Amino acid sequence: MSTPAILAVAGDHADSPIELLDIDLPDPLGHEVLVRINVTALCHSQLHHLASVRKRRLVLGHEATGTIDLVGPDVTSVSVGDTVLVTWVPKDAEQADRAGRPASVKLDDGTMAVSPNVYTWGSHIVADEMYILPLPDDIDLEAASLLGCAVITGAGAVVNTADVGPGESVVIIGVGGVGLCALAAAVNVGASPVIAVDLDDDKLEMARSFGATHTVNSSKVEDPIAEIRSLTPGEGLDFARQPVAGADYVFDCIGKPATVAQALQMARAGRYTIRKGGMAIVVGVPTAALQLPPGPLLTGERTLIGSIAGSSSPARDLPEFIDWWKAGTFDIGRLITTRYPLERVNEAVADLKAGRIEGRALLDVPDRNATS
């Protein structure tokens, strides 16, 4: 048996265009499920996949909502008819042992298209149930599609990787979709001040609406690092006999070498034997070798750490983020600023690459209800 589907498939070389292909997906086996996609989102990490050197075609997308149409014989956590979230992060430790195997789809010409884990740019997906979570009935499925990556990556970095507490100072570099999720989480846990840094005034204005207490356009100030230090004064002198200043936590949601270096220097210097320095958390995906100033790392006893998917366990973390959403303190729906039909996916990717999308963009998927 099989299910007719349409999938967005990129070519077998870097930056090749995306085609929409009609494909027959096999019925799920073992722990697999067949999900009919409702809506899916675009993420910057897809740009990295598209730019990668490879030998096979790609299927893309990793955050969506949908409905379970079929389940494999070993599935225990979801049932046919359930409304679900598709994410690229194993939902809990118990099932994560099955992670690490790439997803693959056999195309009609007999070749294979692959993905690191899931693929949501299309009408259907066959995926392991470890990437599938049931959703509450009273939830906006369009906004909920962002839970699978943007929310767990940004908010998770604040809650899990850094464990930010009330009254601690936070800086967010890059307030796109992931950065706004990190900012909202910082506000929800009581951080203060919460400072947004970006090159775009419109994005900074949105950051204020999400609770940023201060904004810094790093293209309009002489020294963004000095600007952050002036907004986050501390007490005493550091090892180099300089006044302590800087944020307790700096989240770099861009990942470029320059912004990682800035994040480290924006973090608070420590006071020798009294208090260690602040933490710089790399949330954006670095695509080049990092070059870091050694002084701030060593003499300031600062910490530099990476955060993959916000160190999140979706089954554990998403209920809290959904509670914030329902309480009105994390307006996930306002992250959605642009939408495209699936047939305009190449235009959507070009806009994302050019930085023309604020917040998060959605792809509307064609309705293909037929299952066999």
C-alpha positions in Angstrom: 0.0 0.0 0.0 1.1 3.6 -0.5 0.0 7.2 -0.1 0.2 9.8 -2.9 2.1 12.8 -1.8 3.8 15.9 -3.0 7.2 16.9 -1.6 9.6 19.7 -2.1 12.9 18.2 -3.3 16.1 20.0 -3.9 18.7 18.9 -6.4 21.9 16.9 -5.7 24.3 19.9 -5.6 24.7 23.1 -3.5 22.1 25.8 -4.1 20.1 23.9 -6.7 16.5 24.9 -7.1 13.6 23.1 -5.4 11.1 21.1 -7.3 7.7 19.8 -6.3 7.4 16.1 -7.0 4.6 13.7 -6.9 5.7 10.6 -4.9 4.1 7.5 -3.5 5.0 7.1 0.2 5.1 3.6 1.6 2.9 2.7 4.6 4.7 3.2 7.9 6.6 0.3 9.5 7.7 -0.4 13.1 7.7 2.9 15.1 6.8 5.0 12.0 3.7 7.1 11.4 2.2 8.7 8.4 1.3 12.4 9.0 -0.8 14.5 6.7 0.8 18.0 7.0 -1.3 21.0 7.8 1.2 23.8 7.8 5.0 24.0 8.0 7.5 26.7 8.7 10.7 27.9 7.2 13.9 27.9 9.2 17.4 29.4 8.5 19.0 26.0 9.1 17.3 24.9 5.8 19.5 27.4 4.1 22.6 25.6 5.4 21.2 22.3 4.1 20.5 23.8 0.7 24.0 25.3 0.5 25.7 22.0 1.5 27.9 20.0 -0.7 26.2 16.7 -1.3 25.6 13.7 -3.7 21.9 13.1 -3.2 18.8 15.2 -3.5 17.2 16.7 -0.3 13.8 16.7 1.2 13.4 19.6 3.5 11.6 21.2 6.5 11.5 20.2 10.1 8.6 21.9 12.0 5.0 21.4 11.2 1.5 20.4 12.4 -0.6 17.7 10.9 -2.9 14.7 11.4 -2.0 11.1 11.9 -3.3 9.0 9.0 -1.6 5.7 9.6 0.6 4.2 12.3 3.2 1.3 12.3 2.6 -1.8 14.4 5.0 -0.7 17.2 3.7 2.8 17.7 2.4 3.5 21.2 2.4 7.3 21.7 -0.1 8.5 19.0 -3.1 7.2 17.2 -4.8 7.6 13.8 -6.7 10.9 13.8 -4.5 12.7 16.4 -3.5 16.3 15.7 0.2 16.4 16.2 3.4 18.4 16.1 6.3 17.3 13.9 9.7 18.3 15.2 13.3 17.4 14.3 14.2 16.8 18.0 13.6 13.5 19.7 10.8 14.1 22.1 12.3 12.4 25.1 15.4 10.5 26.2 13.6 7.1 26.1 13.1 7.3 22.4 16.1 9.3 21.4 18.2 6.1 21.1 16.7 5.6 17.7 17.8 9.1 16.6 20.8 9.6 14.2 19.4 7.8 11.2 18.7 10.1 8.3 15.2 10.0 6.7 15.1 8.9 3.1 12.4 9.0 0.4 12.5 6.9 -2.7 11.6 9.0 -5.7 9.7 7.8 -8.8 12.9 7.5 -10.8 14.4 5.1 -8.3 16.8 7.5 -6.7 16.8 8.6 -3.0 16.3 12.0 -1.4 17.5 12.4 2.2 17.0 14.5 5.2 19.0 14.5 8.5 15.8 13.5 10.4 12.4 14.6 9.1 10.9 16.5 6.1 7.8 18.7 6.3 7.8 20.7 3.1 5.1 18.7 1.4 1.7 17.1 1.9 2.8 14.0 3.9 5.7 12.6 5.9 6.6 9.2 7.1 8.6 9.6 10.3 9.6 7.8 13.5 7.1 8.5 16.4 10.0 10.0 18.4 9.6 13.1 16.3 5.8 13.3 16.7 3.9 14.9 19.7 0.2 15.1 20.3 -1.2 18.6 20.5 -4.0 20.0 22.7 -7.4 20.3 20.9 -7.7 24.0 21.7 -4.6 25.2 20.0 -3.9 27.3 16.9 -2.3 24.8 14.5 -0.6 27.5 12.4 1.2 29.1 15.3 1.8 25.7 16.9 3.9 24.7 13.9 6.7 27.0 15.3 6.9 24.9 18.5 8.9 22.2 16.6 12.0 24.4 16.1 11.9 28.1 16.6 10.3 27.9 20.1 12.3 25.0 21.5 15.5 26.4 20.1 15.1 30.0 21.3 13.1 29.5 24.5 14.9 26.3 25.3 18.3 28.0 25.2 17.1 30.4 27.9 15.4 27.8 30.1 17.7 24.8 29.7 21.1 25.7 28.3 21.6 28.8 30.4 18.9 28.3 33.2 18.3 32.1 33.4 16.8 33.2 36.7 14.8 36.3 37.9 16.7 39.5 37.9 19.6 38.3 35.7 20.6 40.4 32.7 20.1 39.0 29.2 21.2 40.2 25.7 19.8 38.6 22.5 21.8 39.2 19.4 19.6 38.7 16.3 15.8 39.0 16.9 14.4 37.0 14.1 12.0 34.1 14.9 14.4 32.2 17.2 15.7 35.3 18.9 12.2 36.5 19.7 11.5 33.1 21.3 14.6 33.5 23.4 13.6 37.0 24.3 10.0 36.0 25.3 11.4 33.2 27.5 13.8 35.6 29.2 10.9 37.9 30.0 8.8 35.0 31.3 11.5 33.8 33.7 11.8 37.3 35.1 15.2 38.4 33.6 16.0 42.1 33.7 17.2 43.9 31.8 16.4 42.1 28.5 18.3 43.8 25.7 17.8 43.1 21.9 20.6 43.7 19.4 20.0 43.7 15.7 20.7 45.7 12.5 17.1 46.2 11.6 14.9 48.8 13.4 11.7 47.0 12.5 12.9 43.8 14.1 14.0 45.8 17.2 10.6 47.4 17.4 9.0 43.9 17.4 11.5 42.9 20.1 10.2 45.7 22.3 6.6 44.5 21.8 7.8 41.0 23.0 9.2 42.6 26.2 12.7 43.9 25.5 13.6 46.6 28.0 16.3 48.1 25.7 17.2 47.8 22.0 20.5 48.4 20.3 20.9 48.8 16.5 24.5 47.7 16.2 24.9 49.5 12.8 24.0 52.8 14.4 26.2 52.9 17.5 30.0 53.3 17.5 30.7 50.3 19.7 27.9 47.8 20.4 30.0 46.0 23.0 30.6 49.3 24.9 26.9 50.1 24.5 25.9 46.8 26.2 28.4 47.3 29.0 27.0 50.7 29.7 23.5 49.2 30.0 24.7 46.4 32.3 27.1 47.9 34.9 28.4 45.7 37.7 30.2 45.9 40.9 34.0 46.0 41.6 36.9 45.4 39.3 37.8 42.4 37.1 41.2 40.7 37.0 42.5 43.3 34.6 41.5 46.0 37.1 38.7 47.3 34.9 35.2 48.0 36.1 33.0 44.9 35.9 30.2 45.3 33.3 28.3 43.2 30.9 25.3 40.9 30.8 24.9 37.7 32.8 23.8 35.9 29.6 24.3 36.8 25.9 22.5 34.6 23.3 23.9 34.8 19.8 21.0 33.8 17.6 23.0 34.5 14.4 26.2 32.4 14.7 28.6 34.4 12.6 32.2 34.6 13.8 31.8 38.3 14.4 28.7 37.9 16.5 30.1 35.1 18.5 33.1 37.2 19.4 30.8 40.1 20.2 28.7 37.9 22.5 31.7 36.8 24.4 32.8 40.4 25.0 29.3 41.5 25.9 29.1 38.9 28.7 29.9 40.2 32.2 33.5 39.9 33.3 34.1 37.9 36.5 35.6 39.1 39.8 38.6 37.0 40.6 37.9 34.5 43.5 34.5 36.2 44.1 32.3 35.6 41.1 32.9 34.0 37.7 32.0 35.8 34.5 28.9 35.7 32.4 27.9 33.2 29.7 27.8 33.6 25.9 25.5 31.0 24.3 25.8 30.2 20.6 22.3 29.5 19.3 22.7 30.3 15.7 24.4 27.8 13.4 28.1 28.7 12.8 29.2 28.2 9.2 32.8 29.3 9.5 35.7 28.9 11.9 35.4 31.1 15.0 38.1 33.6 16.0 37.8 34.6 19.6 39.6 37.3 21.6 41.5 35.4 24.3 41.5 38.0 27.0 37.8 38.2 27.7 37.6 34.4 27.7 40.5 33.9 30.1 40.9 36.9 32.4 37.1 37.5 32.6 36.4 33.8 33.3 33.5 33.9 30.9 31.8 30.8 29.6 31.2 30.1 25.9 28.8 27.3 25.2 26.7 26.0 22.2 23.0 25.2 22.4 21.5 22.7 20.0 17.7 22.8 19.8 17.7 24.7 23.1 19.0 21.6 25.0 15.3 20.7 24.8 13.3 17.6 25.5 10.1 18.6 23.7 7.8 16.3 25.8 9.2 17.9 28.9 9.5 21.5 27.8 6.6 22.2 25.4 3.8 22.1 28.1 5.5 25.0 29.9 5.9 27.0 26.7 2.3 26.3 25.7 1.2 27.5 29.2 3.0 30.8 28.6 1.2 31.0 25.2 -2.2 30.4 26.7 -1.5 32.9 29.5 -0.8 35.6 27.0 2.9 36.1 27.9 4.3 34.4 24.8 2.4 35.4 21.7 3.7 32.7 19.3 1.2 33.7 16.7 2.8 37.2 16.3 6.0 35.5 15.2 4.3 34.7 11.9 4.9 37.6 9.5 4.8 36.0 6.1 3.1 33.1 4.3 3.7 31.4 0.9 1.9 28.6 -0.9 4.1 25.6 -1.3 4.5 26.1 -5.0 6.3 29.4 -4.2 8.9 27.7 -2.0 11.8 28.9 -4.1 10.7 32.5 -3.6 10.3 31.9 0.1 13.8 30.5 0.3 15.2 33.5 -1.6 13.4 35.9 0.7 14.7 34.1 3.8 18.2 34.1 2.4 18.0 37.9 1.7 16.8 38.7 5.1 13.4 40.0 3.9 11.4 37.9 6.4 10.9 39.2 9.9 9.9 36.7 12.5 8.9 33.4 10.9 7.3 32.4 7.5 4.9 29.6 6.9 4.3 27.4 3.8 0.7 26.5 3.2 0.5 22.8 2.1 -1.9 21.6 -0.6 -4.7 19.5 0.8 -4.2 15.9 -0.2 -6.4 13.8 2.0 -6.3 10.6 0.0 -4.9 7.6 1.7 -4.9 4.1 0.5 
